[in-house]
Amino acid sequence: MADKLPTVRWGIVATGMISSWFVTDLLLPTWPNKRANHIIQSIGSSSQSKGQKFYDDYVLPNLAQNSGVNPKVYPDYNSVYNDPDVDVVYIGTPHSFHKQNCIDAINAGKNVLCEKAFTLNAADAKEVTQLAREKGVFLMEAMWTRFYPLIAELRRLLYEEKVIGRVWRTYADFGLSYDVESLPDDSRLKNLSLGAGTLLDIGIYSLTWGVLTLEENVGKGEHPKIIATQTLQGGVETLSSWIFNYSETGRHGILTSTSNVPVARSFARVEGSKGVITIHGATSSPESFTVKLHGEEGEGKLYEFEKPGRGFYWEADAVAVDLSEGRKEDEIMSLAETERIMGIMDEIRRQGGARFPSDTF
Ligand SMILES: NC(=O)c1ccc[n+]([C@@H]2O[C@H](COP(=O)([O-])OP(=O)(O)OC[C@H]3O[C@@H](n4cnc5c(N)ncnc54)[C@H](OP(=O)(O)O)[C@@H]3O)[C@@H](O)[C@H]2O)c1
């Protein structure tokens, strides 16, 4: 069956942590609901030796899964954009570089999957999405969690089966525990020009759980009003808390992120008139959820989902299927949705006070 699936050839830009996770997942033998085959076609890095080390560590051990292709390693990113054998470029640089990396790839006529946060602010995001529309290439933000089968099942239960009745409220958190002030100054988690702060790094996931659980038609119905506050340490935002208020349905989202307190294993809770759904795992990488009706005896019903590796293959499959069917954007993570999410994060920062040097608001 695997040979009947679409195949997509990836050019990997940057060889940091996320690129290693992405490539490792794509070179797994298989995964649930597999819809495409993936080939690592080329790798671009700031240096040949760094690119080669990435190849040795993450591609070579799994080369058998790469359809016999031995990827090229380039000491720059432009060679990836100009590689005629690359179907789609994956961008895994820090947030602040996404805009220019996307622009360069799109101008070379390449399709692009770009890590979250898509850019530093909504104005930059719109510049990039506009260019992709003009050039007629495919573009998507790599908000991988949205493509988990768990999300589709959760939303089916919430809005088709209405298993917890009328949905009223979602709490979602993403917390890590590190001392931002002791990080090196060039860390993307400390350096404001690299987009430091928890909101764009991890708060974007709490935000995503808010929209996915509170919006019946994600991005196509009521847009939430936002009330937000943030704590800054040495200018870097380390604590963000915001409320989504959907006045038409009356729903609220209470959404948070921090680098000062680790998140609980049950990181989100969706509350309805008949029951509660508690979601377990990592906020970016959920594993299971429990449905418990009000007054029900026992622990409730647990829904578990198989996930070899980390789960990046599902977003990659979506890109491959979109490309094979000639689409220029994805329905689940559309360009308008990326623009909207960046706009929400602008508004949280506008109210909360976190700023990047390149901001114009
Ligand atoms: N989806 C997820 O779950 C997830 C998880 C973690 C991070 N991310 C996202 O992925 C992006 C990268 O995060 P990461 O944790 O992988 O970062 P990282 O480990 O620091 O790697 C970033 C890579 O970008 C390249 N780069 C280019 N200019 C750089 C500069 N001035 N400073 C640092 N790196 C530079 C470097 O690769 P070369 O030297 O090879 O060019 C570097 O290895 C961020 O936008 C982050 O939000 C997503």
The ligand as a Tripos MOL2 file, in Angstrom:
@<TRIPOS>MOLECULE
LIG
   48    52     1     0     0
SMALL
NO_CHARGES

@<TRIPOS>ATOM
      1 N1          6.8850   21.9880   16.9200 N.am      1 LIG1
      2 C1          7.5230   21.8410   18.0810 C.2       1 LIG1
      3 O1          7.1870   21.0240   18.9170 O.2       1 LIG1
      4 C2          8.7150   22.6740   18.3490 C.ar      1 LIG1
      5 C3          9.5800   22.3070   19.3760 C.ar      1 LIG1
      6 C4         10.7210   23.0750   19.5620 C.ar      1 LIG1
      7 C5         10.9490   24.1920   18.7730 C.ar      1 LIG1
      8 N2         10.0540   24.5170   17.7950 N.ar      1 LIG1
      9 C6         10.2770   25.7020   16.9560 C.3       1 LIG1
     10 O2         11.3890   25.4580   16.1170 O.3       1 LIG1
     11 C7         12.1750   26.6270   15.9770 C.3       1 LIG1
     12 C8         13.6090   26.3000   16.3410 C.3       1 LIG1
     13 O3         13.6730   25.8480   17.6800 O.3       1 LIG1
     14 P1         14.8100   24.8420   18.1990 P.3       1 LIG1
     15 O4         14.4700   24.5370   19.6060 O.co2     1 LIG1
     16 O5         15.0060   23.7440   17.2450 O.co2     1 LIG1
     17 O6         16.0630   25.8210   18.1790 O.3       1 LIG1
     18 P2         17.6020   25.4250   18.1570 P.3       1 LIG1
     19 O7         17.8180   24.0590   18.7080 O.co2     1 LIG1
     20 O8         18.3310   26.5750   18.7490 O.co2     1 LIG1
     21 O9         17.9440   25.3420   16.5960 O.3       1 LIG1
     22 C9         17.7430   26.4090   15.7280 C.3       1 LIG1
     23 C10        18.6590   26.2400   14.5180 C.3       1 LIG1
     24 O10        18.4360   27.3540   13.6630 O.3       1 LIG1
     25 C11        19.6430   27.7270   13.0150 C.3       1 LIG1
     26 N3         19.9450   29.1400   13.2770 N.ar      1 LIG1
     27 C12        20.1370   30.0740   12.3300 C.ar      1 LIG1
     28 N4         20.4590   31.2440   12.8650 N.ar      1 LIG1
     29 C13        20.4810   31.0790   14.1980 C.ar      1 LIG1
     30 C14        20.7770   31.9440   15.2930 C.ar      1 LIG1
     31 N5         21.1260   33.2210   15.1400 N.pl3     1 LIG1
     32 N6         20.6810   31.4330   16.5450 N.ar      1 LIG1
     33 C15        20.3470   30.1580   16.7280 C.ar      1 LIG1
     34 N7         20.0640   29.2950   15.7100 N.ar      1 LIG1
     35 C16        20.1460   29.7500   14.4510 C.ar      1 LIG1
     36 C17        20.7410   26.8190   13.5640 C.3       1 LIG1
     37 O11        20.8830   25.7530   12.6240 O.3       1 LIG1
     38 P3         22.0870   25.7030   11.5710 P.3       1 LIG1
     39 O12        23.3290   26.1260   12.3260 O.co2     1 LIG1
     40 O13        22.1200   24.3020   11.1410 O.co2     1 LIG1
     41 O14        21.7790   26.6530   10.4600 O.co2     1 LIG1
     42 C18        20.1450   26.2520   14.8340 C.3       1 LIG1
     43 O15        20.6440   24.9820   15.1270 O.3       1 LIG1
     44 C19        11.5220   27.6990   16.8580 C.3       1 LIG1
     45 O16        10.7550   28.5620   16.0580 O.3       1 LIG1
     46 C20        10.6230   26.9090   17.7890 C.3       1 LIG1
     47 O17         9.4440   27.5890   18.1600 O.3       1 LIG1
     48 C21         8.9600   23.7760   17.5660 C.ar      1 LIG1
@<TRIPOS>BOND
     1     1     2 1
     2     2     3 2
     3     2     4 1
     4     4     5 ar
     5     4    48 ar
     6     5     6 ar
     7     6     7 ar
     8     7     8 ar
     9     8     9 1
    10     8    48 ar
    11     9    10 1
    12     9    46 1
    13    10    11 1
    14    11    12 1
    15    11    44 1
    16    12    13 1
    17    13    14 1
    18    14    15 2
    19    14    16 1
    20    14    17 1
    21    17    18 1
    22    18    19 2
    23    18    20 1
    24    18    21 1
    25    21    22 1
    26    22    23 1
    27    23    24 1
    28    23    42 1
    29    24    25 1
    30    25    26 1
    31    25    36 1
    32    26    27 ar
    33    26    35 ar
    34    27    28 ar
    35    28    29 ar
    36    29    30 ar
    37    29    35 ar
    38    30    31 1
    39    30    32 ar
    40    32    33 ar
    41    33    34 ar
    42    34    35 ar
    43    36    37 1
    44    36    42 1
    45    37    38 1
    46    38    39 2
    47    38    40 1
    48    38    41 1
    49    42    43 1
    50    44    45 1
    51    44    46 1
    52    46    47 1
@<TRIPOS>SUBSTRUCTURE
     1 LIG1         1 GROUP 0 **** ****
